[in-house]
């Protein structure tokens, strides 16, 4: 069962309510009002509201943090800063945040060749990662919202779409 389905089956959980509350405090004034108003609108599916609200607590990133520790940390380091001249940083990474689809594909299919991250060139290879769609979404959401990154939300459905391409 997907986590957003759990929210629908059990109603808006405490975590979902906290996420919406935190979401309403950040971003633009209209974003918060829209998110909170949507929870009171019976015509809007609550799971879509929760899914689109950025997670703002470490608890919500626990799955992604665990995947990161097991799969990514050896190269990109615990602090996301990578290793100079070997593995690019994920922390405050212009390359990472510039193209969500490219990032999803890179995790799924790997990459090789020269890239430029934060004005530094890296020429190496990253193997494809053997992860489920949910694990890819979890780890990318963790990375996109850690170490000063302010990235987009990645869903398992987006990962599934890119896996099929």
C-alpha positions as CSV (number, residue, x, y, z in Angstrom):
1,X,0.0,0.0,0.0
2,X,1.4,3.4,-0.9
3,X,1.8,5.9,1.9
4,X,-0.6,8.3,0.3
5,X,-3.3,5.6,0.2
6,X,-2.8,5.1,4.0
7,X,-3.7,8.8,4.5
8,X,-6.9,8.3,2.5
9,X,-7.9,5.1,4.4
10,X,-7.2,6.5,7.8
11,X,-8.2,10.1,7.1
12,X,-5.8,12.9,7.5
13,X,-3.3,11.5,10.0
14,X,-1.5,13.5,12.6
15,X,1.6,13.5,10.4
16,X,-0.4,14.7,7.4
17,X,-1.9,17.4,9.5
18,X,1.5,18.5,10.8
19,X,2.9,18.5,7.3
20,X,0.1,20.7,6.1
21,X,0.5,23.0,9.1
22,X,4.2,23.3,8.4
23,X,3.6,23.7,4.7
24,X,1.1,26.5,5.4
25,X,3.8,28.3,7.5
26,X,6.3,28.3,4.6
27,X,6.3,29.3,1.0
28,X,3.9,31.9,-0.2
29,X,0.8,33.0,1.7
30,X,-1.4,31.6,-1.0
31,X,0.2,28.2,-1.0
32,X,-0.5,27.6,2.7
33,X,-4.1,28.8,2.4
34,X,-4.6,26.6,-0.7
35,X,-3.3,23.5,1.1
36,X,-5.4,24.1,4.2
37,X,-8.5,25.0,2.2
38,X,-8.1,21.9,0.1
39,X,-8.3,19.7,3.2
40,X,-11.7,21.1,3.9
41,X,-13.0,20.6,0.4
42,X,-14.7,17.2,0.0
43,X,-14.2,17.3,-3.8
44,X,-10.4,17.2,-3.5
45,X,-8.8,13.9,-2.7
46,X,-6.8,14.3,0.5
47,X,-4.0,12.0,-0.6
48,X,-3.2,14.5,-3.5
49,X,-2.9,17.3,-1.0
50,X,-0.6,15.4,1.3
51,X,1.5,14.1,-1.6
52,X,2.2,17.6,-3.0
53,X,3.0,19.2,0.3
54,X,6.8,19.1,0.9
55,X,7.8,17.1,3.9
56,X,9.4,19.3,6.5
57,X,10.3,16.9,9.3
58,X,13.1,14.3,9.6
59,X,10.5,11.6,10.4
60,X,9.0,11.9,7.0
61,X,12.5,11.5,5.4
62,X,13.4,8.4,7.4
63,X,13.0,5.9,4.6
64,X,15.0,8.1,2.2
65,X,17.7,8.6,4.7
66,X,18.0,4.9,5.2
67,X,18.3,4.2,1.5
68,X,20.8,7.0,1.2
69,X,23.0,5.5,4.0
70,X,22.9,2.1,2.3
71,X,23.3,3.0,-1.3
72,X,24.6,6.6,-1.8
73,X,26.6,7.6,1.2
74,X,29.8,5.7,0.4
75,X,30.4,8.0,-2.6
76,X,28.5,11.1,-1.8
77,X,29.3,11.1,1.9
78,X,27.1,11.5,4.9
79,X,27.0,15.3,4.5
80,X,26.2,15.1,0.8
81,X,29.4,16.9,-0.1
82,X,30.9,14.1,-2.2
83,X,34.6,13.7,-2.7
84,X,36.6,16.3,-4.6
85,X,37.7,15.2,-8.1
86,X,35.9,11.9,-7.6
87,X,32.2,12.1,-6.6
88,X,30.1,15.2,-7.1
89,X,28.3,16.9,-4.2
90,X,24.6,16.5,-3.7
91,X,24.5,19.3,-1.1
92,X,23.5,22.6,-2.7
93,X,24.0,21.0,-6.1
94,X,23.0,23.1,-9.1
95,X,23.2,20.1,-11.3
96,X,21.0,18.0,-9.1
97,X,18.3,20.6,-8.7
98,X,18.3,21.8,-12.3
99,X,16.5,18.8,-13.8
100,X,14.3,16.5,-11.8
101,X,13.7,14.0,-14.7
102,X,17.5,13.8,-15.4
103,X,18.2,13.1,-11.8
104,X,15.5,10.3,-11.7
105,X,17.0,8.8,-14.8
106,X,20.5,9.0,-13.5
107,X,19.5,7.0,-10.4
108,X,17.6,4.4,-12.5
109,X,20.0,4.0,-15.4
110,X,23.3,5.3,-14.2
111,X,25.5,7.7,-16.1
112,X,29.0,8.3,-17.3
113,X,31.0,11.1,-18.8
114,X,31.8,14.6,-17.8
115,X,29.3,16.7,-15.8
116,X,29.7,20.1,-14.1
117,X,28.4,20.5,-10.6
118,X,28.8,23.9,-8.9
119,X,31.3,25.0,-11.5
120,X,33.5,21.9,-10.9
121,X,34.0,19.2,-13.5
122,X,33.6,15.5,-12.7
123,X,34.3,12.7,-15.2
124,X,33.3,9.4,-13.8
125,X,30.6,6.8,-13.8
126,X,27.6,6.1,-11.6
127,X,26.1,2.6,-11.9
128,X,22.3,2.2,-12.2
129,X,20.9,1.6,-8.7
130,X,18.8,-1.5,-8.0
131,X,15.9,0.2,-6.2
132,X,12.2,0.1,-6.3
133,X,10.2,3.1,-7.6
134,X,9.2,3.9,-4.0
135,X,12.9,3.7,-2.8
136,X,14.0,6.0,-5.6
137,X,11.3,8.6,-4.8
138,X,12.1,8.3,-1.0
139,X,15.9,8.8,-1.5
140,X,15.5,11.7,-4.0
141,X,13.0,13.4,-1.7
142,X,15.5,13.1,1.1
143,X,18.4,14.4,-1.0
144,X,16.2,17.2,-2.6
145,X,15.4,18.5,0.8
146,X,18.6,18.0,2.8
147,X,21.9,20.0,3.1
148,X,20.5,23.3,1.9
149,X,18.7,21.8,-1.1
150,X,15.2,23.1,-1.8
151,X,14.1,20.7,-4.6
152,X,10.9,19.4,-6.0
153,X,8.9,16.5,-4.7
154,X,9.4,13.2,-6.5
155,X,6.6,10.6,-6.6
156,X,6.9,6.9,-7.2
157,X,4.7,7.3,-10.3
158,X,7.2,9.8,-11.8
159,X,9.9,7.2,-11.2
160,X,7.8,4.5,-12.8
161,X,7.3,6.6,-15.8
162,X,11.0,7.3,-16.3
163,X,11.9,3.6,-15.7
164,X,9.7,2.7,-18.7
165,X,11.3,5.2,-21.0
